[in-house]
């Protein structure tokens, strides 16, 4: 596993339409009075969205979820955490509340606050353990548990994620990683191959696949996969430069 943000899948949300209204200092549902607050104060969203000041019926939880996602994209994870918490609290739809909890866990994980991330993912699963967001919550929970040193539980939740969504490539990769760590190279290799077939192919996955192949005595194939991983890494670096 790596600290790469891409290791944490999160929802795509609805995005913003031009001209990026969600970054307005005075969106209508918040009614921020710029004579009273600093418009660049990171606490404005949290302080304004108080249940004693604004009725839940006047808060667009979906749009607030989008605000949190955009905080994530600019690496303002503390603000994202608070925004996702507000979105979950004001959501009138369990689906939105669960999505907000999952993304809140991702934001905590980005800050390496794995205990808090675990709590957020468990809250999401408490809402609905079989929903469209449950597999993402399970695989992210597995990652956070691993980072927190609870490796036995991590594999259990990785298995659960695959059961919930057999077409979730990230879940197959996580399961393969944990199996590789246990020395179960053949099972791990099958997981990595499944992930690639489902379109999930990363440098980290290829490196883990090379490790599994080497453990199985397939040194030539392991070298080929390791070279493939290096080529992919170089391609990604070139894309960043462009």
C-alpha positions in Angstrom: 0.0 0.0 0.0 1.2 3.6 -0.6 0.4 7.1 0.6 -0.6 8.0 -2.9 -4.0 9.8 -2.8 -5.2 7.6 -5.6 -5.2 4.7 -3.2 -8.3 6.2 -1.6 -11.2 6.0 -3.9 -13.9 8.6 -3.4 -17.0 9.5 -5.1 -17.0 11.8 -8.2 -19.9 13.9 -7.0 -21.8 16.2 -9.4 -19.0 18.6 -10.0 -19.4 22.3 -10.6 -20.9 24.1 -13.6 -19.3 27.3 -14.9 -18.6 29.7 -13.5 -17.8 27.6 -10.4 -20.5 28.9 -8.2 -19.6 26.6 -5.3 -16.5 28.8 -4.7 -18.7 31.9 -4.4 -18.1 33.7 -1.1 -21.8 34.0 -0.7 -23.7 31.0 -2.0 -27.4 31.4 -1.3 -27.9 28.4 1.0 -25.3 29.7 3.4 -26.2 33.4 3.3 -22.7 34.5 4.5 -22.6 38.1 5.5 -19.2 39.3 4.4 -19.5 42.4 6.6 -19.5 40.0 9.6 -17.0 37.3 8.6 -13.8 37.0 6.7 -14.6 35.4 3.3 -11.3 33.6 3.2 -11.7 32.2 6.7 -11.7 28.4 6.4 -14.2 28.1 9.2 -16.9 30.1 7.5 -18.7 27.0 6.1 -18.6 25.2 9.4 -19.6 28.1 11.6 -22.4 29.2 9.3 -24.0 25.8 8.8 -25.2 25.5 12.4 -28.5 23.8 13.1 -29.5 26.7 15.4 -28.9 29.2 12.6 -30.1 27.4 9.4 -32.9 24.9 9.2 -31.8 21.6 7.6 -34.5 22.1 4.9 -32.6 25.1 3.6 -29.3 23.2 3.2 -28.5 21.5 -0.1 -26.5 18.5 1.2 -25.7 17.3 -2.4 -24.1 20.6 -3.2 -22.3 20.7 0.2 -20.9 17.3 -0.7 -19.5 18.7 -3.9 -17.9 21.5 -1.9 -16.1 18.9 0.2 -14.9 17.0 -2.8 -13.4 20.2 -4.2 -11.7 20.8 -0.9 -10.2 17.4 -1.4 -9.0 18.2 -4.9 -7.0 21.2 -3.6 -5.7 19.2 -0.6 -7.6 21.2 2.0 -8.4 18.1 3.9 -9.3 19.7 7.3 -12.0 21.8 5.6 -13.2 18.8 3.7 -13.6 16.8 6.9 -15.8 19.5 8.4 -17.8 19.9 5.2 -18.5 16.2 4.8 -19.6 16.0 8.4 -22.0 18.8 7.8 -23.3 17.2 4.6 -23.9 13.9 6.5 -25.7 15.7 9.3 -28.0 17.7 7.1 -28.6 15.0 4.5 -32.2 13.9 4.3 -31.2 10.9 2.1 -29.2 8.0 3.6 -27.3 7.6 0.3 -26.0 11.2 0.5 -25.2 10.7 4.2 -23.3 7.5 3.6 -21.3 9.0 0.7 -20.4 12.0 2.9 -19.2 9.6 5.7 -17.1 7.6 3.3 -15.5 10.8 1.9 -14.9 12.1 5.4 -12.9 8.9 6.1 -10.9 9.4 2.9 -10.0 13.0 4.1 -8.9 11.7 7.5 -6.8 9.0 5.8 -5.1 11.6 3.7 -4.0 13.3 7.0 -2.9 9.8 8.3 -5.6 10.1 11.0 -6.4 6.4 10.6 -8.3 6.0 13.8 -10.7 8.7 12.8 -10.9 7.3 9.2 -11.9 3.9 10.6 -14.7 5.6 12.6 -16.0 7.4 9.6 -16.1 4.3 7.5 -17.8 2.3 10.2 -20.4 5.1 10.5 -21.0 4.8 6.7 -21.5 1.1 6.9 -23.9 1.4 9.8 -26.1 3.4 7.5 -26.3 0.6 5.0 -23.9 -2.3 4.7 -25.1 -3.4 1.2 -25.5 -0.1 -0.7 -23.7 1.2 -3.7 -21.1 2.9 -1.4 -20.6 -0.1 0.9 -17.9 -1.7 -1.2 -15.9 1.5 -1.2 -16.4 1.9 2.5 -15.2 -1.7 3.1 -12.1 -1.4 1.0 -11.1 1.9 2.5 -11.8 0.6 5.9 -9.4 -2.3 5.1 -6.7 0.1 4.1 -7.1 2.2 7.3 -7.1 -0.8 9.5 -3.9 -2.0 7.9 -2.3 1.4 8.4 -3.5 1.3 12.0 -1.8 -2.1 12.6 -5.0 -4.2 12.7 -4.0 -6.5 9.9 -6.3 -9.4 10.7 -9.4 -7.2 10.4 -8.0 -5.5 7.3 -8.2 -8.8 5.3 -11.7 -9.5 6.5 -13.0 -6.2 5.2 -11.0 -6.5 2.0 -12.8 -9.9 1.5 -16.2 -8.2 2.2 -15.5 -5.5 -0.3 -15.0 -8.1 -3.1 -18.1 -9.9 -2.1 -20.2 -6.7 -2.2 -18.8 -5.7 -5.6 -16.9 -8.3 -7.6 -16.2 -5.7 -10.3 -14.4 -3.3 -8.0 -10.8 -3.4 -9.1 -9.4 -1.5 -6.1 -11.0 -4.0 -3.8 -9.3 -6.9 -5.6 -5.9 -5.1 -5.4 -6.3 -4.6 -1.6 -7.3 -8.2 -1.1 -4.2 -9.3 -3.2 -1.9 -7.0 -1.2 -3.0 -8.4 2.2 -2.7 -12.0 0.8 0.8 -11.2 -0.5 1.8 -10.0 2.9 0.7 -13.3 4.4 2.8 -15.3 1.9 -0.2 -16.5 -0.1 1.3 -15.5 -3.4 -0.8 -17.7 -5.7 -4.1 -16.3 -4.3 -2.6 -12.8 -4.4 -1.7 -13.2 -8.0 -5.2 -14.2 -9.0 -6.5 -11.0 -7.2 -4.0 -8.8 -9.1 -5.0 -10.3 -12.4 -8.7 -9.8 -11.6 -8.0 -6.1 -10.8 -6.1 -5.6 -14.1 -8.9 -7.2 -16.0 -11.3 -4.8 -14.4 -9.3 -1.8 -15.5 -7.4 -1.2 -12.3 -3.7 -1.1 -13.2 -1.2 0.9 -11.1 2.5 0.9 -10.5 1.9 -0.4 -7.0 -0.2 -3.3 -8.3 2.5 -4.3 -10.8 5.2 -4.2 -8.1 3.1 -6.4 -5.8 2.4 -8.8 -8.7 6.2 -9.0 -9.4 6.7 -9.9 -5.7 4.0 -12.6 -5.9 5.6 -14.1 -9.1 9.0 -14.1 -7.6 7.7 -15.9 -4.5 6.2 -18.5 -6.9 9.6 -19.0 -8.5 8.6 -17.3 -11.8 11.6 -15.0 -11.9 11.4 -14.3 -15.6 7.8 -13.2 -15.5 8.5 -11.2 -12.3 11.2 -9.3 -14.1 8.9 -8.5 -17.0 6.2 -7.2 -14.7 8.8 -5.2 -12.7 9.9 -3.6 -16.0 6.3 -2.9 -16.9 5.8 -1.1 -13.5 8.9 1.1 -14.2 7.6 2.0 -17.7 4.2 2.9 -16.3 5.9 5.0 -13.6 7.9 6.9 -16.2 4.8 7.5 -18.4 2.9 8.9 -15.4 5.9 11.2 -14.6 6.0 12.4 -18.2 2.2 13.2 -18.1 2.7 15.3 -15.0 5.5 17.3 -16.6 3.3 17.9 -19.7 
